[in-house]
Amino acid sequence: MENNLEIPEVIVLDKTYTRTYLQEDSFVSNLRRALPREISIEHFENTIKSKTTDIDYSFLQNYYVRKKGANGEAYILRTIPQRIRAEVADSFLSQESISEEDKEYLQKYYAFDEMLDRYILRNSITEADEIKMLKMFNLKSLHINNVQKAMISEILEKIEEIEKKLIFFANLYTPPTHVFFSPPNLKHVSGMQITEAARQFAIATCHKFGNVPFEGVTFLLQSLKSEFYQYAKVNMPIKMRAIAKEVKGTKDKGWNYVEMEITVYQENIEISKVNTVATILPLKVYKRLKSGQQEVYEIDPRFRPSERFRNNISIRYMDGDQIKKWVCHIENFSIGGFMVRAEGSPPPKLFSENENLEFFMHFDIAGFVHGRCRNTWTKVEREEEDTFLAGFSITEMTDVDKDNLKEAIGRFGRLIEERDMF
């Protein structure tokens, strides 16, 4: 049955969930909610079956088995034994390979029921405990991997009747060719990358499970605290668990405040903990708050555009009865003007005579910016390479275009602290 549903090696989260600019900067995979260990017969055989496809239902049947659990007969997640006969448990615990520490560990989670003459598994077991016990019992065939759990979670998330815990899991994923902050010969994952992955994990959880829209909101980070207990190996998988300690919601049940505790594991050992608190604000509210913090400069500041977007600009002018354009690249820009560079294409001589030039810029996310400008200066930078520079002051722009330009400066601009004045 499982073969009917294709199981990938990893389910990498789309960048829209982590609010990253490039897909390769999204460090979260296999995002899911904690799986219910027991599902009632009524819900599994009727509710789930009626609300899922035949393929999805068959897929679930590979992992949930009908048998007696802690609360009677139900569909139990196929994992470590729920009940162990006394003679089997005694035989297992009498083995020389089982240490006293392991015996004490197992007795924390299995309680003996004299009436049933069996050891019964308690409900408070964690996924880390589950993996550890599977190894101890040598039941690796019952292990459900992270991708399979993510696929199960995706199916059950759609069923309103199934209990939803505020506990979530994900894996830290780094594309093989990605270059992070660490030198190439480093043999451990950097703490900064773990912190960033945890931050993205928290954001993605809000989008996927907290009904937070992808557009029209911003995350206002209030605190971020990271603790590290040991190195994270680059050649071993890293698992993250998030517990939403406090959540506040809006009228439409979308989260607008969240406090999360994220624990990072490797080889079932806790290696780091990240605590984060954030408020999720509508962009309109955020802009009103930000408007009271406008910077005041003695001169109009100029910004270099980052290399992350195509900084093409075209300037249009009239040559007789014809409209022509000069295509160049933005060197720096501000609300009041911009400087451009062109290679192999000198600025038209008509620029200096035309006080009513049109400019068209385009920025990813921020959108188009259109207005009118005048040429204030031109010069040859490298004559032998036909490289030219030109400066322009903006003479006319609508409020919408001005807002888009401010957005572009905020997203892609880097302040030039010391610049040439022409």
DRENTOR-697453 format. One record per residue (C-alpha): residue number from 1; x, y, z. Coordinates in Angstrom, 3 decimals, always signed. Example, Ala and Ser with C-alpha at 12.3 -4.5 7.8 and 13.67 -1.06 7.14 Angstrom:
! DRENTOR-697453
     k         c1         c2         c3
     1    +12.300     -4.500     +7.800
     2    +13.670     -1.060     +7.140
//
This chain:
! DRENTOR-697453
     k         c1         c2         c3
     1     +0.000     +0.000     +0.000
     2     +2.835     +2.336     +0.902
     3     +4.179     +2.121     -2.651
     4     +1.087     +3.942     -3.936
     5     +2.353     +7.126     -2.323
     6     +5.817     +8.261     -3.365
     7     +8.133     +8.856     -0.401
     8    +10.924    +11.372     -1.116
     9    +14.291    +11.385     +0.632
    10    +13.627    +14.767     +2.203
    11    +10.799    +17.318     +2.145
    12    +12.555    +20.674     +1.942
    13    +10.387    +23.591     +3.015
    14     +9.610    +26.197     +0.385
    15    +11.211    +29.593     +1.019
    16     +7.786    +31.234     +1.435
    17     +7.370    +29.376     +4.740
    18    +10.750    +30.487     +6.085
    19    +10.447    +33.979     +4.567
    20    +13.888    +33.679     +2.987
    21    +14.903    +35.456     -0.208
    22    +16.514    +32.460     -1.939
    23    +15.402    +28.827     -1.769
    24    +18.926    +27.682     -0.862
    25    +18.736    +29.821     +2.290
    26    +15.780    +27.813     +3.621
    27    +17.257    +25.491     +6.270
    28    +14.125    +23.603     +7.369
    29    +12.842    +20.231     +6.157
    30    +10.278    +17.600     +7.155
    31     +8.136    +20.090     +9.103
    32     +5.270    +18.458    +11.011
    33     +3.143    +18.427    +14.117
    34     +3.672    +15.777    +16.824
    35     +1.787    +12.637    +15.810
    36     -1.031    +11.244    +17.965
    37     -0.013     +7.871    +19.414
    38     -3.587     +6.669    +19.663
    39     -6.587     +7.364    +17.424
    40    -10.024     +6.132    +18.382
    41    -11.595     +3.435    +16.244
    42    -14.476     +5.773    +15.370
    43    -12.167     +8.509    +14.109
    44     -9.804     +6.185    +12.230
    45    -12.354     +3.908    +10.555
    46    -15.031     +6.519     +9.875
    47    -13.900    +10.157    +10.178
    48    -10.445     +9.816     +8.656
    49    -11.573     +7.357     +6.001
    50    -14.365     +9.666     +4.855
    51    -12.155    +12.755     +4.733
    52     -9.059    +11.383     +2.986
    53     -8.294     +9.787     -0.359
    54     -7.976     +6.004     -0.672
    55     -4.232     +6.374     -1.216
    56     -3.768     +8.514     +1.902
    57     -5.903     +6.185     +4.007
    58     -3.950     +3.143     +2.816
    59     -0.740     +5.007     +3.643
    60     -1.923     +5.626     +7.233
    61     -2.779     +1.950     +7.659
    62     +0.915     +1.145     +7.308
    63     +1.637     +3.072    +10.505
    64     -1.458     +2.724    +12.707
    65     -2.499     -0.741    +13.918
    66     -5.738     -1.637    +15.702
    67     -4.952     -3.153    +19.126
    68     -5.227     -2.545    +22.858
    69     -3.640     +0.653    +24.123
    70     -3.456     +2.497    +27.426
    71     -7.130     +3.534    +27.115
    72     -8.592     +0.385    +25.591
    73     -8.730     -0.745    +21.984
    74     -7.711     +1.883    +19.448
    75     -5.468     +2.469    +16.451
    76     -1.940     +2.668    +17.861
    77     +1.043     +4.234    +16.100
    78     +3.263     +1.381    +14.946
    79     +6.259     +1.873    +17.193
    80     +7.692     +0.406    +20.405
    81     +5.483     -2.224    +22.113
    82     +2.521     -0.843    +24.085
    83     +2.298     -3.982    +26.213
    84     +4.954     -6.539    +27.093
    85     +4.211     -9.867    +28.790
    86     +5.896    -10.202    +32.160
    87     +7.950    -13.281    +31.191
    88     +9.202    -11.574    +27.993
    89    +10.161     -8.419    +29.916
    90    +11.903    -10.412    +32.661
    91    +13.837    -12.390    +30.057
    92    +14.890     -9.196    +28.286
    93    +15.952     -7.416    +31.489
    94    +17.992    -10.423    +32.652
    95    +20.354    -10.198    +29.681
    96    +23.938     -9.322    +30.555
    97    +24.058     -6.715    +27.789
    98    +21.392     -4.610    +29.562
    99    +22.985     -2.190    +32.042
   100    +21.418     -1.149    +35.333
   101    +21.048     +2.353    +33.897
   102    +19.030     +1.010    +30.941
   103    +16.844     -1.057    +33.272
   104    +16.024     +2.009    +35.356
   105    +15.353     +3.950    +32.172
   106    +12.825     +1.386    +30.901
   107    +11.090     +1.124    +34.266
   108    +10.397     +4.876    +34.097
   109     +8.175     +4.323    +31.072
   110     +6.755     +0.829    +31.557
   111     +4.480     +0.228    +34.556
   112     +3.617     -3.319    +35.632
   113     -0.091     -4.199    +35.723
   114     -0.670     -7.187    +38.034
   115     -4.191     -7.802    +36.710
   116     -2.963     -8.113    +33.132
   117     +0.411     -9.575    +34.095
   118     +1.954     -7.176    +31.596
   119     +4.115     -4.090    +31.470
   120     +2.097     -1.164    +30.047
   121     +3.685     +1.759    +28.202
   122     +2.884     +5.184    +29.600
   123     +1.665     +7.990    +27.322
   124     +4.338    +10.556    +28.258
   125     +7.068     +9.043    +26.102
   126     +8.934    +11.418    +23.757
   127    +10.140    +10.716    +20.212
   128    +13.745    +10.692    +21.412
   129    +12.810     +8.038    +23.982
   130    +11.001     +6.083    +21.291
   131    +14.108     +5.931    +19.070
   132    +16.306     +4.950    +22.005
   133    +13.959     +2.107    +22.996
   134    +13.707     +0.815    +19.432
   135    +17.492     +0.420    +19.462
   136    +17.447     -1.240    +22.894
   137    +14.708     -3.702    +21.841
   138    +16.413     -4.232    +18.458
   139    +13.183     -3.309    +16.672
   140    +14.597     -1.032    +13.978
   141    +12.019     -2.331    +11.489
   142     +9.346     -0.442    +13.459
   143    +11.176     +2.869    +13.121
   144     +9.215     +5.562    +11.250
   145    +11.595     +8.061     +9.676
   146    +11.209    +11.840     +9.616
   147     +9.879    +12.008     +6.036
   148     +7.232     +9.361     +6.731
   149     +6.163    +11.199     +9.902
   150     +5.920    +14.476     +7.978
   151     +3.654    +12.789     +5.409
   152     +1.463    +11.281     +8.139
   153     +1.214    +14.692     +9.812
   154     +0.193    +16.334     +6.524
   155     -2.714    +13.910     +6.165
   156     -3.915    +14.123     +9.779
   157     -3.620    +17.936     +9.884
   158     -6.663    +18.171     +7.616
   159     -8.846    +16.177    +10.037
   160    -10.385    +18.631    +12.513
   161    -11.501    +15.881    +14.888
   162     -7.932    +14.724    +15.561
   163     -6.344    +16.356    +18.616
   164     -3.723    +18.980    +17.700
   165     -0.794    +19.420    +20.086
   166     +1.344    +22.565    +20.099
   167     +4.464    +20.451    +19.645
   168     +6.241    +20.458    +16.290
   169     +9.242    +18.786    +14.681
   170    +11.578    +19.499    +11.779
   171    +15.068    +18.731    +10.533
   172    +17.867    +21.173     +9.868
   173    +18.616    +20.967     +6.161
   174    +21.529    +22.554     +4.338
   175    +21.865    +22.223     +0.543
   176    +25.128    +20.361     -0.209
   177    +26.560    +23.308     -2.168
   178    +25.495    +26.009     +0.304
   179    +28.222    +28.180     +1.818
   180    +27.327    +29.437     +5.280
   181    +29.395    +31.509     +7.741
   182    +31.861    +28.725     +8.475
   183    +35.263    +28.065     +6.834
   184    +35.196    +25.148     +4.376
   185    +37.296    +22.847     +6.587
   186    +35.001    +23.152     +9.627
   187    +33.815    +19.751    +10.833
   188    +30.796    +20.938    +12.771
   189    +27.655    +22.918    +12.032
   190    +28.060    +26.500    +13.212
   191    +25.979    +27.829    +16.071
   192    +24.789    +30.688    +13.871
   193    +23.330    +28.238    +11.363
   194    +21.556    +26.280    +14.098
   195    +20.104    +29.536    +15.458
   196    +18.976    +30.639    +12.002
   197    +17.396    +27.238    +11.292
   198    +15.543    +27.425    +14.630
   199    +14.319    +30.948    +13.826
   200    +13.067    +29.786    +10.419
   201    +11.458    +26.749    +12.066
   202     +9.481    +29.041    +14.396
   203     +8.347    +31.262    +11.499
   204     +7.369    +28.294     +9.321
   205     +5.360    +26.786    +12.187
   206     +3.367    +30.015    +12.478
   207     +2.569    +29.929     +8.749
   208     +1.749    +26.221     +8.471
   209     -0.008    +25.599    +11.769
   210     -0.808    +29.057    +13.163
   211     -2.915    +30.330    +10.250
   212     -0.522    +33.255     +9.684
   213     -0.818    +34.568     +6.084
   214     +2.234    +34.777     +3.844
   215     +1.552    +38.357     +2.789
   216     +0.475    +41.514     +4.578
   217     +2.212    +40.658     +7.864
   218     +5.651    +40.979     +9.402
   219     +7.339    +39.181    +12.298
   220     +8.539    +41.570    +14.989
   221    +11.225    +39.666    +16.886
   222    +11.202    +40.536    +20.589
   223    +13.838    +38.139    +21.891
   224    +16.072    +35.318    +20.690
   225    +18.231    +33.354    +23.108
   226    +20.514    +30.479    +22.108
   227    +22.365    +28.000    +24.289
   228    +24.834    +25.395    +23.036
   229    +25.901    +22.264    +24.880
   230    +28.150    +20.493    +22.373
   231    +29.286    +20.532    +18.757
   232    +26.924    +19.454    +15.981
   233    +28.552    +17.091    +13.477
   234    +28.141    +17.948     +9.813
   235    +27.734    +14.296     +8.780
   236    +24.838    +13.425    +11.101
   237    +21.189    +14.564    +10.883
   238    +19.905    +17.278    +13.197
   239    +16.373    +17.195    +14.588
   240    +14.483    +20.149    +16.064
   241    +11.490    +20.117    +18.392
   242     +9.429    +23.254    +19.018
   243     +7.000    +23.668    +21.897
   244     +4.706    +26.681    +21.690
   245     +4.869    +27.828    +25.311
   246     +2.401    +30.671    +24.764
   247     +0.239    +31.547    +21.786
   248     -2.185    +34.433    +21.301
   249     -4.568    +34.654    +18.396
   250     -6.760    +37.016    +16.421
   251    -10.494    +36.737    +15.804
   252     -9.862    +34.614    +12.711
   253     -7.774    +32.213    +14.893
   254     -4.477    +33.292    +13.363
   255     -1.528    +33.596    +15.717
   256     -0.329    +37.147    +16.451
   257     +2.015    +36.386    +19.352
   258     +4.099    +33.294    +19.999
   259     +6.736    +32.172    +22.488
   260     +8.597    +29.061    +21.387
   261    +11.150    +26.801    +22.986
   262    +13.143    +24.946    +20.341
   263    +15.356    +22.036    +21.348
   264    +17.955    +20.780    +18.888
   265    +18.995    +17.116    +18.926
   266    +21.659    +15.038    +17.255
   267    +21.960    +11.292    +17.815
   268    +19.161    +11.652    +20.415
   269    +21.302    +14.005    +22.524
   270    +20.286    +17.584    +23.253
   271    +22.918    +19.853    +21.715
   272    +21.255    +23.264    +21.740
   273    +18.208    +25.200    +22.903
   274    +16.762    +28.314    +21.274
   275    +14.023    +30.397    +22.889
   276    +12.254    +32.971    +20.763
   277     +9.409    +35.432    +21.269
   278     +7.782    +37.313    +18.388
   279     +4.741    +39.428    +17.651
   280     +3.104    +39.067    +14.238
   281     +1.826    +42.416    +13.001
   282     -0.167    +43.495     +9.946
   283     +2.107    +45.523     +7.666
   284     -0.159    +48.562     +7.991
   285     +0.329    +48.582    +11.777
   286     +4.065    +47.974    +11.420
   287     +4.459    +50.877     +8.989
   288     +2.617    +53.204    +11.363
   289     +4.953    +52.197    +14.186
   290     +7.992    +52.569    +11.954
   291     +6.907    +56.005    +10.700
   292     +7.660    +57.416    +14.133
   293    +11.263    +56.218    +13.834
   294    +12.241    +57.934    +10.585
   295    +15.926    +58.762    +10.337
   296    +16.952    +62.411    +10.110
   297    +20.021    +63.130     +7.960
   298    +21.914    +66.352     +7.329
   299    +22.230    +65.395     +3.659
   300    +20.244    +63.072     +1.442
   301    +21.851    +59.642     +2.113
   302    +22.830    +57.448     -0.804
   303    +22.692    +53.639     -0.811
   304    +24.470    +51.004     -2.855
   305    +22.121    +48.302     -4.125
   306    +22.902    +44.799     -2.899
   307    +23.953    +42.188     -5.434
   308    +20.851    +40.115     -4.803
   309    +18.675    +41.738     -7.413
   310    +19.052    +42.832    -11.010
   311    +19.683    +46.561    -10.775
   312    +18.743    +47.524    -14.333
   313    +17.281    +50.941    -15.007
   314    +16.197    +52.580    -18.238
   315    +16.009    +56.301    -18.875
   316    +13.753    +57.491    -21.695
   317    +14.058    +60.726    -23.648
   318    +12.675    +62.409    -26.758
   319    +14.866    +62.563    -29.850
   320    +12.780    +64.595    -32.281
   321     +9.491    +62.745    -32.571
   322    +10.940    +59.445    -31.355
   323    +11.078    +58.018    -27.818
   324    +14.434    +56.434    -27.091
   325    +15.904    +54.796    -24.016
   326    +19.305    +54.452    -22.354
   327    +19.737    +51.186    -20.409
   328    +22.238    +51.195    -17.562
   329    +22.864    +49.918    -14.015
   330    +22.205    +51.630    -10.691
   331    +25.398    +52.415     -8.811
   332    +23.694    +54.148     -5.907
   333    +20.279    +55.593     -5.197
   334    +18.239    +57.632     -2.753
   335    +14.816    +59.236     -2.492
   336    +16.196    +62.340     -4.201
   337    +18.340    +60.927     -6.984
   338    +20.578    +58.175     -8.332
   339    +23.875    +57.476    -10.039
   340    +24.167    +55.016    -12.939
   341    +26.864    +53.200    -14.866
   342    +26.854    +52.120    -18.500
   343    +29.421    +50.160    -20.480
   344    +29.775    +50.664    -24.214
   345    +26.860    +53.060    -24.347
   346    +27.641    +56.732    -23.628
   347    +24.916    +59.005    -22.191
   348    +23.023    +60.724    -25.030
   349    +24.057    +64.345    -25.521
   350    +20.389    +65.307    -25.415
   351    +20.323    +64.546    -21.683
   352    +21.786    +67.888    -20.676
   353    +19.194    +69.724    -22.777
   354    +16.198    +67.713    -21.491
   355    +14.803    +68.636    -18.079
   356    +11.978    +66.108    -18.308
   357    +13.565    +62.648    -18.601
   358    +11.647    +59.544    -17.540
   359    +13.193    +56.709    -15.511
   360    +11.980    +53.138    -14.953
   361    +13.445    +50.937    -12.215
   362    +12.431    +47.435    -11.160
   363    +13.133    +45.714     -7.841
   364    +12.205    +42.212     -6.716
   365     +9.401    +42.311     -4.123
   366     +9.346    +46.133     -3.996
   367     +8.097    +46.355     -7.582
   368     +8.372    +49.085    -10.246
   369     +9.456    +52.676     -9.644
   370     +8.675    +55.290    -12.270
   371     +9.205    +59.038    -12.282
   372    +10.836    +62.012    -13.952
   373    +14.383    +63.255    -13.498
   374    +17.070    +65.557    -14.866
   375    +20.694    +64.865    -15.636
   376    +23.007    +66.749    -13.229
   377    +26.411    +65.491    -14.392
   378    +28.133    +62.925    -16.636
   379    +31.705    +61.709    -16.815
   380    +33.885    +59.017    -18.388
   381    +35.158    +56.537    -15.810
   382    +37.399    +54.409    -18.048
   383    +37.716    +55.784    -21.545
   384    +39.514    +52.771    -22.945
   385    +36.653    +50.500    -21.830
   386    +33.837    +52.875    -22.779
   387    +32.544    +53.027    -19.202
   388    +30.431    +56.041    -18.300
   389    +28.869    +57.413    -15.109
   390    +25.971    +59.817    -14.796
   391    +24.062    +61.436    -11.943
   392    +20.364    +62.319    -11.886
   393    +18.076    +64.152     -9.499
   394    +14.452    +63.048     -9.241
   395    +12.030    +65.857    -10.114
   396     +8.672    +64.086    -10.029
   397     +7.327    +60.843     -8.542
   398     +3.924    +59.641     -7.317
   399     +3.392    +58.638     -3.691
   400     +3.079    +54.979     -4.749
   401     +6.407    +55.095     -6.598
   402     +8.030    +56.882     -3.668
   403     +6.812    +54.150     -1.302
   404     +8.171    +51.464     -3.641
   405    +11.533    +53.245     -3.772
   406    +11.631    +53.483     +0.031
   407    +10.790    +49.776     +0.193
   408    +13.631    +48.978     -2.239
   409    +16.098    +51.095     -0.246
   410    +15.034    +49.374     +2.974
   411    +15.352    +45.895     +1.491
   412    +18.290    +46.166     -0.893
   413    +20.170    +49.369     -0.027
   414    +23.453    +49.574     +1.913
   415    +24.316    +53.047     +3.188
   416    +27.396    +54.717     +1.698
   417    +28.910    +56.417     +4.738
   418    +31.489    +58.349     +2.723
   419    +30.658    +59.112     -0.893
   420    +31.910    +61.451     -3.584
   421    +29.851    +64.604     -3.956
   422    +29.339    +65.817     -7.552
//
